[in-house]
């Protein structure tokens, strides 16, 4: 039985010096219920108190806004050590929704506070996050470095930036930060779907890239198929936008001067990682029925689009697909970060060759057959069985029609080859749903990763999939903190050595379509009872090293608290 256990914080004597210590602690475990000795996932949303119902503004499924769905955001908004869940909603819109949809007017997003006992309480109104825009995605980040996570809400319409007050409530700080975005792009309402965070000029201030989708004309009817919703290719795009934070802590749009202005692009997802090993963050933008972009950093606030050159622009058929969101991770255990781009056809898995180039291994990995015909939206790379390699969950469903599909749970053999594990995944994987957003989290703090999924089908309910795999594998979870103790911005590389095995993980919670996962870096350790070595390569170029860390616990690691070792970039080796 998982009972509460805590280790006192060593050095918690009130001194500021303790902020730079490596803090080891066990997060309290729930004692409310023992898991059955079984494998797979149990769908527990209703019993956990998650009673959310998604709507797309009316009861008819007839345009691309309605088909695009909504996201899921996981973050510890109140800093109590438990992961909370923010579920985003559509709403009735004049001129777009059917008149009967008036019953869905002003339907809010929902925030479910984790009670720490396996249940949740809905607190959006109390917290100030009961936003009533048509919401797509929400990216948590500690923008003001005050120790709590703020939230940038991406909408069809004006975006909203909520600053965390530190008392469980938020305030709208959009105007003072300058992050609302334009009212329209390319002649139609701005439609934002993704956000990526990075310090693009290494000045210590967070910069932000916002991914915008397409110029949705609600009056457009497809001339070829007037009975169906128009295809994305029938619309113009909208430029994604790069915001630089100035010394006054406001944001300026520098998209044009940075080399990232593509006014007709159709972004579906953004992620930041060092694609070429030179020590700075590059930005991969997945586009809908257009070639993907890889914006490779050439220095402070200067980027070069290199998607075709690097091999991530199109799929293994040489064609741009309905790409969703780039999910990053080392799928074959070679220490290099690969990229999975889910789409409505058969997906694309790009293997990192280590020289800034990628090769498409979708067929060789088994994914082409497994994804074919499923219509993959959010796809997460995560280690569901704690055996030390990255598996895949995929939320599936058709786009132009409300056709239901089975979700996918795919097991990695450790070499980047995948097989269908849905038969062991539980009842949810035998159901037909129409999934969209999905995030992974350890909501019960028991060391294995659970899943939260949003749906646009007529059930309209999310699924909370509790991981009940009863294997004896070990694990570690790591919360990364800046030197002042505030939550670290995304981008750090975490290398965990156990015996002869090395795992390389990237702190990147925004890793699936419309969704943000558990901020903690999670690693399955298999049969190993300790990590022999943990290396943290921070985005600013510094490195911390720790030795002999016991397994089966959540750690807090503060930048500068470990043994410092010189870090070399590819260009210096």
Phi and psi in degrees as a GROMACS rama.xvg file:
@    title "Ramachandran Plot"
@    xaxis  label "Phi"
@    yaxis  label "Psi"
@TYPE xy
-84.3478  96.9595  UNK-2
-100.249  163.54  UNK-3
-66.165  134.533  UNK-4
-148.63  131.235  UNK-5
-134.476  144.889  UNK-6
-108.18  128.616  UNK-7
-56.8804  146.856  UNK-8
-71.2366  113.612  UNK-9
-66.306  129.068  UNK-10
84.0123  15.3265  UNK-11
-82.5865  65.3326  UNK-12
-107.956  12.8774  UNK-13
92.4687  -8.12498  UNK-14
-76.5876  141.466  UNK-15
-61.8957  -25.6033  UNK-16
-60.0229  -28.5196  UNK-17
-64.9883  -16.3455  UNK-18
-66.9511  -21.3844  UNK-19
-100.947  10.8311  UNK-20
-81.6376  156.508  UNK-21
-80.6795  118.972  UNK-22
-102.116  122.346  UNK-23
-107.441  132.497  UNK-24
-156.455  154.402  UNK-25
-95.8882  126.284  UNK-26
-72.8878  137.337  UNK-27
-56.9755  135.581  UNK-28
-98.0338  153.313  UNK-29
-74.4818  135.791  UNK-30
-102.638  6.93515  UNK-31
-72.5887  -27.3927  UNK-32
-161.624  129.247  UNK-33
-76.4569  144.184  UNK-34
-75.1457  144.84  UNK-35
-65.1029  147.598  UNK-36
-78.5765  90.056  UNK-37
-153.634  174.467  UNK-38
-108.727  161.976  UNK-39
98.4936  -169.443  UNK-40
-119.41  143.332  UNK-41
-110.403  131.57  UNK-42
-82.035  113.852  UNK-43
-128.179  18.9409  UNK-44
-56.0336  -48.9686  UNK-45
-66.9876  -44.7287  UNK-46
-68.8856  -22.0277  UNK-47
-83.1754  -5.05422  UNK-48
91.9544  13.0002  UNK-49
-94.2068  101.802  UNK-50
-112.07  23.9781  UNK-51
-62.9955  143.331  UNK-52
-128.008  120.673  UNK-53
-83.0635  143.127  UNK-54
-134.46  150.999  UNK-55
-113.17  36.5146  UNK-56
94.3469  -21.0888  UNK-57
-162.408  -161.9  UNK-58
-111.376  8.48551  UNK-59
-112.618  138.867  UNK-60
-105.634  95.1916  UNK-61
-142.882  5.15777  UNK-62
-145.576  168.053  UNK-63
-69.8648  -25.8585  UNK-64
-65.4173  -44.332  UNK-65
-66.9302  -34.8662  UNK-66
-77.563  -17.5339  UNK-67
-76.405  -19.3313  UNK-68
78.7167  -164.643  UNK-69
-138.943  166.168  UNK-70
-102.639  177.046  UNK-71
-131.391  129.74  UNK-72
-123.337  128.546  UNK-73
-109.625  125.941  UNK-74
-163.892  151.892  UNK-75
-88.2365  84.0211  UNK-76
-70.5733  -26.3825  UNK-77
-105.676  5.3407  UNK-78
66.179  26.9309  UNK-79
-96.6442  4.71557  UNK-80
92.1692  -5.3998  UNK-81
-106.462  144.754  UNK-82
-84.6508  125.547  UNK-83
-99.9322  164.569  UNK-84
-128.876  127.009  UNK-85
-111.949  119.91  UNK-86
-110.334  127.847  UNK-87
-97.0288  147.083  UNK-88
-126.472  154.532  UNK-89
-86.3032  -173.982  UNK-90
-165.107  162.088  UNK-91
-65.9956  133.219  UNK-92
-127.884  125.363  UNK-93
-58.8475  134.988  UNK-94
85.072  -8.49075  UNK-95
-121.833  -48.5677  UNK-96
-82.1583  153.972  UNK-97
-67.4961  147.791  UNK-98
-54.4001  -32.4854  UNK-99
-64.0759  -17.7198  UNK-100
-76.7787  0.950354  UNK-101
-52.3399  -26.3882  UNK-102
-65.2099  -16.5805  UNK-103
-100.796  12.1005  UNK-104
-67.5243  136.97  UNK-105
58.6093  40.0304  UNK-106
-83.6344  126.702  UNK-107
-86.9428  163.612  UNK-108
-70.6133  164.534  UNK-109
-127.467  135.446  UNK-110
-114.939  120.88  UNK-111
-106.464  111.559  UNK-112
-79.3553  129.925  UNK-113
-74.6126  122.196  UNK-114
-82.3208  -6.62561  UNK-115
82.9397  3.30011  UNK-116
-126.282  20.3101  UNK-117
91.8063  1.39267  UNK-118
-122.382  166.151  UNK-119
-130.677  154.43  UNK-120
-124.713  131.751  UNK-121
-78.4264  123.711  UNK-122
-134.945  22.5489  UNK-123
-59.4931  -44.426  UNK-124
-64.5703  -44.6965  UNK-125
-61.8861  -38.4989  UNK-126
-80.4615  -16.7148  UNK-127
87.7867  11.609  UNK-128
-104.446  19.0823  UNK-129
-83.4326  55.99  UNK-130
-65.9657  144.087  UNK-131
-118.03  16.751  UNK-132
-73.6308  172.012  UNK-133
-79.3575  102.62  UNK-134
-95.4177  140.309  UNK-135
-111.743  -52.7439  UNK-136
-148.722  160.356  UNK-137
-144.63  120.438  UNK-138
-105.475  114.831  UNK-139
-79.8035  142.442  UNK-140
-166.929  149.369  UNK-141
-90.415  85.6709  UNK-142
-71.5964  -31.0329  UNK-143
-102.831  7.09123  UNK-144
56.6276  36.6545  UNK-145
-101.773  3.92312  UNK-146
104.007  -5.40081  UNK-147
-129.238  160.147  UNK-148
-87.4278  125.807  UNK-149
-91.0987  -179.218  UNK-150
-146.164  124.78  UNK-151
-103.119  115.844  UNK-152
-97.5588  121.629  UNK-153
-99.404  126.461  UNK-154
-128.903  161.428  UNK-155
-79.4903  102.917  UNK-156
116.223  -159.996  UNK-157
-66.9144  134.307  UNK-158
-78.5012  158.761  UNK-159
-132.793  130.85  UNK-160
-107.608  119.956  UNK-161
-103.672  119.723  UNK-162
-86.92  135.074  UNK-163
-78.2628  125.227  UNK-164
-80.2096  -8.21486  UNK-165
84.9631  2.17  UNK-166
-124.066  20.8965  UNK-167
90.5785  4.31316  UNK-168
-125.246  163.248  UNK-169
-128.785  156.037  UNK-170
-128.414  149.181  UNK-171
-76.9122  113.332  UNK-172
-115.198  20.1207  UNK-173
-59.679  -48.1437  UNK-174
-63.1112  -43.9497  UNK-175
-69.8625  -25.3534  UNK-176
-89.78  -23.37  UNK-177
80.4047  34.8759  UNK-178
-116.037  18.9083  UNK-179
-68.6891  -34.77  UNK-180
85.7081  165.069  UNK-181
-68.8417  156.356  UNK-182
-65.2616  -37.1877  UNK-183
-141.558  157.574  UNK-184
-138.411  134.53  UNK-185
56.3859  33.058  UNK-186
89.8362  -1.92904  UNK-187
-137.718  167.261  UNK-188
-50.6746  131.368  UNK-189
-59.254  135.466  UNK-190
-128.976  97.8907  UNK-191
-94.5468  138.242  UNK-192
-130.352  -10.1158  UNK-193
-154.96  155.673  UNK-194
-143.638  142.408  UNK-195
-132.229  140.593  UNK-196
-112.662  139.626  UNK-197
-164.911  160.186  UNK-198
-102.64  88.3824  UNK-199
-70.2958  -21.8497  UNK-200
-117.559  9.29312  UNK-201
52.3011  41.3987  UNK-202
-100.823  6.3193  UNK-203
85.1857  3.52389  UNK-204
-116.355  137.618  UNK-205
-73.5101  134.416  UNK-206
-110.492  160.6  UNK-207
-137.015  133.967  UNK-208
-113.142  131.007  UNK-209
-110.081  126.059  UNK-210
-92.3492  123.231  UNK-211
-108.758  147.522  UNK-212
-92.3155  -100.819  UNK-213
-135.097  167.063  UNK-214
-86.0086  90.6235  UNK-215
-78.4825  115.734  UNK-216
-101.716  105.269  UNK-217
-66.14  -13.5497  UNK-218
-92.2865  -8.7604  UNK-219
-71.6158  133.144  UNK-220
-120.344  133.817  UNK-221
-66.3605  122.817  UNK-222
-67.3756  -29.4532  UNK-223
-80.0016  -34.6147  UNK-224
-139.008  75.13  UNK-225
-63.359  -17.6127  UNK-226
-81.648  -10.5323  UNK-227
-116.195  160.24  UNK-228
-66.2952  143.376  UNK-229
-61.3121  150.015  UNK-230
-74.4644  150.413  UNK-231
-55.0911  -30.6593  UNK-232
-66.1661  -13.5324  UNK-233
-84.5851  -3.40716  UNK-234
-111.951  155.935  UNK-235
-75.4713  165.332  UNK-236
-95.532  -172.262  UNK-237
-141.117  136.033  UNK-238
-66.0448  135.258  UNK-239
-72.9508  160.909  UNK-240
-133.344  133.947  UNK-241
-105.165  123.28  UNK-242
-107.604  128.517  UNK-243
-101.037  133.282  UNK-244
-83.081  125.224  UNK-245
-89.4919  177.145  UNK-246
-63.3258  -22.1048  UNK-247
-85.9122  6.13961  UNK-248
66.9529  22.1407  UNK-249
-108.167  170.001  UNK-250
-116.168  139.149  UNK-251
-118.303  138.047  UNK-252
-76.683  114.015  UNK-253
-119.649  25.8265  UNK-254
-55.9997  -46.3837  UNK-255
-65.3242  -49.294  UNK-256
-72.1704  -18.0956  UNK-257
-87.0856  -6.91171  UNK-258
86.8689  19.975  UNK-259
-117.845  14.1426  UNK-260
-86.5791  107.27  UNK-261
-128.274  91.9209  UNK-262
-67.1523  -15.9454  UNK-263
-113.93  19.107  UNK-264
-78.4297  159.065  UNK-265
-129.299  80.5064  UNK-266
-72.7859  137.67  UNK-267
-117.057  -13.8289  UNK-268
-174.297  148.844  UNK-269
-128.407  143.244  UNK-270
-145.134  153.896  UNK-271
-116.129  129.065  UNK-272
-161.1  164.326  UNK-273
-84.5334  93.2919  UNK-274
-73.9109  -24.6503  UNK-275
-117.847  7.99704  UNK-276
69.626  23.4093  UNK-277
-97.6581  3.61325  UNK-278
97.3172  -1.75667  UNK-279
-123.242  164.49  UNK-280
-86.1547  127.489  UNK-281
-104.225  161.573  UNK-282
-122.331  120.515  UNK-283
-100.371  123.346  UNK-284
-112.943  115.951  UNK-285
-85.2372  129.743  UNK-286
-115.465  150.396  UNK-287
-88.0534  112.002  UNK-288
54.9833  34.0945  UNK-289
-139.67  160.841  UNK-290
-61.0362  139.369  UNK-291
-69.0368  155.582  UNK-292
-108.351  140.421  UNK-293
-119.98  106.285  UNK-294
-87.5462  101.836  UNK-295
-88.8566  128.645  UNK-296
-71.3298  131.108  UNK-297
-114.037  22.2568  UNK-298
128.202  -179.876  UNK-299
-54.1084  116.498  UNK-300
60.0207  28.751  UNK-301
-130.548  123.075  UNK-302
-129.905  149.483  UNK-303
-122.151  129.991  UNK-304
-78.0436  120.592  UNK-305
-135.57  28.0877  UNK-306
-59.5571  -46.2754  UNK-307
-68.1095  -46.0205  UNK-308
-58.3484  -39.4527  UNK-309
-87.4786  -12.9786  UNK-310
94.7878  18.9829  UNK-311
-117.358  12.3964  UNK-312
-78.5847  -37.3155  UNK-313
-134.163  174.815  UNK-314
-88.9123  -173.272  UNK-315
-72.6399  -4.19705  UNK-316
-95.4638  3.74035  UNK-317
75.0575  19.3825  UNK-318
-122.841  143.498  UNK-319
-72.1063  135.068  UNK-320
-111.816  -178.175  UNK-321
-79.5092  66.8599  UNK-322
-63.5569  145.968  UNK-323
-104.772  -94.2392  UNK-324
-131.875  137.771  UNK-325
-73.6098  125  UNK-326
-108.884  127  UNK-327
-110.622  147.494  UNK-328
170.644  160.609  UNK-329
-88.4541  96.1323  UNK-330
-81.2985  -21.6355  UNK-331
-112.61  6.60518  UNK-332
72.1724  22.1254  UNK-333
-96.2358  4.34191  UNK-334
87.3283  -0.252963  UNK-335
-108.913  145.688  UNK-336
-88.7315  117.94  UNK-337
-94.839  172.898  UNK-338
-133.964  126.278  UNK-339
-105.632  122.468  UNK-340
-114.248  107.361  UNK-341
-73.2584  152.774  UNK-342
-156.173  -179.224  UNK-343
-85.9355  1.55366  UNK-344
-106.264  -91.2874  UNK-345
-135.751  12.9593  UNK-346
76.5382  174.016  UNK-347
-144.995  123.391  UNK-348
-112.264  115.197  UNK-349
-103.027  118.444  UNK-350
-87.3633  129.693  UNK-351
-75.397  122.703  UNK-352
-89.6511  -5.72101  UNK-353
90.2065  -0.672224  UNK-354
-125.152  25.6653  UNK-355
84.8981  3.19606  UNK-356
-115.548  155.296  UNK-357
-130.802  148.609  UNK-358
-120.84  143.855  UNK-359
-81.1949  117.501  UNK-360
-117.995  27.5576  UNK-361
-57.674  -45.9581  UNK-362
-70.1956  -46.705  UNK-363
-62.7872  -29.2301  UNK-364
-79.8712  -12.5729  UNK-365
92.3756  -5.92821  UNK-366
-73.7636  -30.8447  UNK-367
-58.3146  -43.0634  UNK-368
-72.7554  -41.7383  UNK-369
-67.9063  -36.5739  UNK-370
-85.1099  -20.9073  UNK-371
-56.5187  126.832  UNK-372
79.6972  -1.68944  UNK-373
-86.2898  -31.8724  UNK-374
71.1965  72.3359  UNK-375
-84.0932  129.883  UNK-376
-105.29  -95.56  UNK-377
-78.5515  126.017  UNK-378
-127.901  125.008  UNK-379
-109.856  132.32  UNK-380
-90.9643  118.263  UNK-381
-160.564  160.57  UNK-382
-100.851  90.1764  UNK-383
-75.6659  -22.6408  UNK-384
-108.987  8.92146  UNK-385
55.9348  32.2112  UNK-386
-94.5713  0.367231  UNK-387
99.7958  9.08681  UNK-388
-134.703  165.437  UNK-389
-93.101  120.692  UNK-390
-96.8397  -174.554  UNK-391
-134.8  134.036  UNK-392
-112.505  138.859  UNK-393
-133.064  126.832  UNK-394
-89.8494  126.914  UNK-395
-124.057  158.546  UNK-396
165.94  155.146  UNK-397
-74.0443  169.118  UNK-398
-105.953  -62.7294  UNK-399
-68.2945  -24.4286  UNK-400
-129.006  157.696  UNK-401
-85.4073  71.8475  UNK-402
-102.407  132.17  UNK-403
-89.7011  151.508  UNK-404
-139.895  160.509  UNK-405
-79.0968  137.554  UNK-406
-69.8907  165.19  UNK-407
-120.022  137.53  UNK-408
-122.98  116.432  UNK-409
-118.76  130.729  UNK-410
-98.9793  134.839  UNK-411
-93.4178  133.485  UNK-412
-82.9597  6.40661  UNK-413
93.0455  -9.62174  UNK-414
-117.177  13.1581  UNK-415
83.8878  22.5001  UNK-416
-117.298  135.644  UNK-417
-120.234  145.53  UNK-418
-130.745  155.286  UNK-419
-72.615  120.729  UNK-420
-111.874  16.7659  UNK-421
-61.4651  -30.7295  UNK-422
-64.2164  -23.0305  UNK-423
-99.1607  -1.5109  UNK-424
-83.6365  -15.6739  UNK-425
109.06  178.197  UNK-426
-60.6681  -34.3423  UNK-427
-57.0834  -34.4082  UNK-428
-80.084  0.0249296  UNK-429
-106.687  1.75131  UNK-430
-95.4007  158.857  UNK-431
-102.394  121.145  UNK-432
-136.045  174.744  UNK-433
-122.723  89.3491  UNK-434
-84.1841  157.144  UNK-435
-133.202  -87.2837  UNK-436
-79.8106  154.046  UNK-437
-158.998  139.615  UNK-438
-134.768  153.82  UNK-439
-110.05  145.83  UNK-440
-161.637  160.058  UNK-441
-108.75  82.9964  UNK-442
-72.3139  -24.4128  UNK-443
-103.915  8.13522  UNK-444
53.6002  38.1285  UNK-445
-103.539  3.86978  UNK-446
98.6289  -8.3739  UNK-447
-115.659  155.145  UNK-448
-89.4103  128.175  UNK-449
-97.2961  177.172  UNK-450
-137.331  138.997  UNK-451
-122.037  129.952  UNK-452
-127.686  136.383  UNK-453
-99.869  153.638  UNK-454
-134.9  151.117  UNK-455
-109.579  5.777  UNK-456
-72.8061  176.509  UNK-457
-72.7993  -12.7501  UNK-458
-67.1696  -37.9181  UNK-459
66.8303  7.13592  UNK-460
-101.131  147.032  UNK-461
-77.24  164.288  UNK-462
-117.202  126.708  UNK-463
-104.539  111.789  UNK-464
-101.825  105.344  UNK-465
-81.072  126.869  UNK-466
-76.3414  113.809  UNK-467
-111.958  23.1171  UNK-468
-63.7533  125.535  UNK-469
-99.2531  19.0965  UNK-470
-68.535  167.86  UNK-471
-97.6828  16.1723  UNK-472
-67.142  151.694  UNK-473
-99.4215  173.498  UNK-474
-161.07  166.735  UNK-475
-141.603  145.764  UNK-476
-126.654  136.698  UNK-477
-127.922  123.401  UNK-478
-95.2299  122.716  UNK-479
-95.8079  132.47  UNK-480
-124.662  146.603  UNK-481
-69.9769  172.101  UNK-482
-62.9432  -22.6787  UNK-483
-90.9167  3.67539  UNK-484
92.1634  -0.804832  UNK-485
-84.0863  157.529  UNK-486
-56.8627  133.018  UNK-487
-69.0536  147.468  UNK-488
-72.7932  156.966  UNK-489
-61.6546  159.096  UNK-490
123.372  -17.2461  UNK-491
-66.7004  145.589  UNK-492
-101.84  127.482  UNK-493
-114.154  120.262  UNK-494
-112.278  121.656  UNK-495
-116.33  122.05  UNK-496
-107.287  126.484  UNK-497
-130.527  112.357  UNK-498
60.6231  -126.38  UNK-499
-93.7694  0.411667  UNK-500
-95.575  135.501  UNK-501
-120.11  131.94  UNK-502
-112.289  133.159  UNK-503
-114.238  121.096  UNK-504
-126.494  148.364  UNK-505
-112.147  132.441  UNK-506
-74.1754  93.9154  UNK-507
-147.194  84.666  UNK-508
-64.4284  -29.4017  UNK-509
-81.7391  82.1938  UNK-510
-128.929  19.8135  UNK-511
-158.053  161.922  UNK-512
-53.1079  120.6  UNK-513
61.3886  12.4181  UNK-514
-134.999  149.39  UNK-515
-125.17  130.308  UNK-516
-96.2322  178.76  UNK-517
-43.4605  127.217  UNK-518
-67.1576  -19.3208  UNK-519
-76.9424  139.208  UNK-520
-78.9191  122.59  UNK-521
-111.343  135.976  UNK-522
-136.353  126.031  UNK-523
-79.5308  138.345  UNK-524
-110.576  2.4471  UNK-525
63.5095  -129.583  UNK-526
-87.15  -2.28383  UNK-527
-77.0827  138.142  UNK-528
-98.6301  2.36592  UNK-529
-156.364  158.834  UNK-530
-93.3302  119.657  UNK-531
-65.8337  -31.6157  UNK-532
-155.662  136.292  UNK-533
-123.232  124.802  UNK-534
-115.004  131.475  UNK-535
-114.253  112.998  UNK-536
-98.2711  108.098  UNK-537
-80.9158  154.467  UNK-538
-59.4493  -23.3631  UNK-539
-83.6835  3.43294  UNK-540
99.5633  -4.29951  UNK-541
-88.8381  161.695  UNK-542
-136.426  138.403  UNK-543
-118.602  143.659  UNK-544
-129.637  138.34  UNK-545
-134.461  146.665  UNK-546
-120.389  147.382  UNK-547
54.3679  63.5765  UNK-548
-99.3527  119.945  UNK-549
-60.7925  148.558  UNK-550
-79.8886  179.691  UNK-551
60.3274  49.6807  UNK-552
-156.803  159.597  UNK-553
-97.7175  131.205  UNK-554
-110.236  151.518  UNK-555
-111.904  124.586  UNK-556
-118.657  121.511  UNK-557
-98.5337  133.991  UNK-558
-57.2498  130.264  UNK-559
91.7055  1.56073  UNK-560
-93.4793  -6.52247  UNK-561
-103.915  -171.647  UNK-562
-75.6753  126.774  UNK-563
-84.7408  131.573  UNK-564
-128.552  151.369  UNK-565
-68.0983  135.051  UNK-566
-110.261  131.23  UNK-567
-115.144  137.824  UNK-568
-84.4999  169.863  UNK-569
-56.5485  -39.5383  UNK-570
-70.2837  -17.1598  UNK-571
-96.9128  -12.3204  UNK-572
